[in-house]
Amino acid sequence: MLTSRELQYFLVYIIRSDSECGECGKELWKGSFVTLEKEKGALCLACADLDHLVYLPRGDAALTRRATKHSRLHAKVLQWSRTRKQYERQGILVESEALEKAEEECLADEEVRQRRRERETERRAELDAEYVKAFGEHVFRVFPKCPPEIAEKIAEHACWKYSGRVGRSAAAKQFDNEAIMLAVQAHVRHHFTNYDELLARSYDRHEARALVRGKVEQQLEAWQ
């Protein structure tokens, strides 16, 4: 039972100048999303275990409200206003499934339908089809019992352009087994365990990973 800890949201910031991740050392360009930790400073979303969330800009209160309601984990996105001298909300990060469900609830609104078509068009444009296909094939090489539709999702998520995710690393582009393993582990952690719920209840990400490690290893063994 996880009733002892209340649900929470994370704060994510859009940086106004170039920086670097305090954990992995990756360069963070102006406009990148980061979280802040007392000990390490700015962390990229991959290191903060929030890179599986999708960005929903402000502007549609109904869609934002519904997406937040359906997402087990969400973050508020803020940016410093030099004019007003304060942080202003730019939107939220939510689970993709939650956003899709929220959009389905708003389908009576043609503007939302148009937004969904535009988002899907942008999504396809950001994917390097040949590289994603090759990455998915290597997922099968390492995990031959992984369902095809899941291998495809893992490859698309890991290889998203400009995301800084594991699929965009130099090792992944060489189809290094460790990079493949990291991508699959991340998918299993977020989609086959209660890891996100633990984060939402204020568990430290290292503590949460330890709690779900057994389930992750069990799923990986089932796919090998």
Secondary structure, DSSP 8 states (H G I E B T S, - for coil): --TTS----EEEEE-SS-EE-TTT--EE-TT-EEEEETTTEEEETTTTT-TTSEEEESS-HHHHHHHHHH-SS-EEEEEEETTTTEEEEEEEEE-HHHHHHHHHHTTTSHHHHHHHHHHHHHHHHHS-HHHHHHHHHHHHHH-TTS-HHHHHHHHHHHT-TTS--GGGSHHHHTT-HHHHHHHHHHHHHHHSSSHHHHHHTT--HHHHHHHHHHHHHHHHHHH-
